[in-house]
């Protein structure tokens, strides 16, 4: 399965899962020039962690506001 990359140094990135019963994922990253693939892979993982943290923060903030609103309605 291939994916588009937001990183201009990456020509191709993709992954495949070897088998549903195995907990292995193969990644393929093809870079432009002599850039080692590990660098954009590391950046991609860090960006993914940032996105996940943002989603979690947004969810927790929304739940807090929802609970506060519910408490106001019950009073």
C-alpha positions as CSV (number, residue, x, y, z in Angstrom):
1,X,0.0,0.0,0.0
2,X,1.6,3.3,-1.0
3,X,1.0,6.7,0.5
4,X,1.7,10.3,-0.6
5,X,4.3,12.1,1.4
6,X,4.2,15.6,2.7
7,X,8.0,15.6,2.9
8,X,9.6,16.9,-0.3
9,X,12.7,14.7,0.4
10,X,10.6,11.6,0.1
11,X,9.8,10.1,-3.3
12,X,7.7,7.2,-2.0
13,X,6.6,5.8,1.3
14,X,4.4,2.9,2.0
15,X,3.8,-0.1,4.3
16,X,2.3,-3.5,4.2
17,X,1.3,-5.9,6.9
18,X,2.8,-9.3,6.4
19,X,-0.1,-11.3,7.8
20,X,-3.0,-10.4,10.1
21,X,-1.8,-13.1,12.6
22,X,1.6,-11.5,12.8
23,X,2.5,-8.3,14.6
24,X,4.9,-7.2,11.8
25,X,4.7,-4.2,9.5
26,X,7.1,-3.6,6.6
27,X,7.8,0.0,5.7
28,X,9.4,1.2,2.5
29,X,10.7,4.8,2.2
30,X,12.4,6.0,-0.9
31,X,14.2,9.3,-0.6
32,X,15.5,11.8,-3.2
33,X,19.2,12.2,-3.2
34,X,21.5,10.7,-0.6
35,X,19.2,11.4,2.4
36,X,19.1,8.2,4.6
37,X,15.5,6.9,4.9
38,X,15.7,6.7,8.7
39,X,15.6,10.5,9.0
40,X,12.2,11.1,7.2
41,X,10.9,8.0,9.0
42,X,11.8,9.4,12.4
43,X,10.3,12.8,11.5
44,X,7.1,11.1,10.3
45,X,6.8,9.2,13.6
46,X,7.4,12.4,15.6
47,X,4.8,14.2,13.5
48,X,2.3,11.3,14.1
49,X,2.9,11.6,17.8
50,X,2.2,15.3,17.7
51,X,-1.1,14.7,15.8
52,X,-2.2,12.0,18.2
53,X,-1.4,14.3,21.2
54,X,-3.4,17.1,19.6
55,X,-6.4,14.7,19.0
56,X,-6.2,13.5,22.6
57,X,-6.0,17.1,24.0
58,X,-9.0,18.2,21.8
59,X,-11.0,15.2,22.9
60,X,-10.2,15.7,26.6
61,X,-11.0,19.4,26.4
62,X,-14.3,18.7,24.6
63,X,-15.3,16.1,27.2
64,X,-14.5,18.5,30.1
65,X,-16.7,21.2,28.4
66,X,-19.5,18.6,27.8
67,X,-19.5,17.4,31.4
68,X,-19.5,21.0,32.7
69,X,-22.5,21.8,30.4
70,X,-24.3,18.7,31.6
71,X,-23.8,19.7,35.2
72,X,-25.2,23.2,34.5
73,X,-28.3,21.7,32.9
74,X,-29.0,19.4,35.8
75,X,-29.0,22.2,38.3
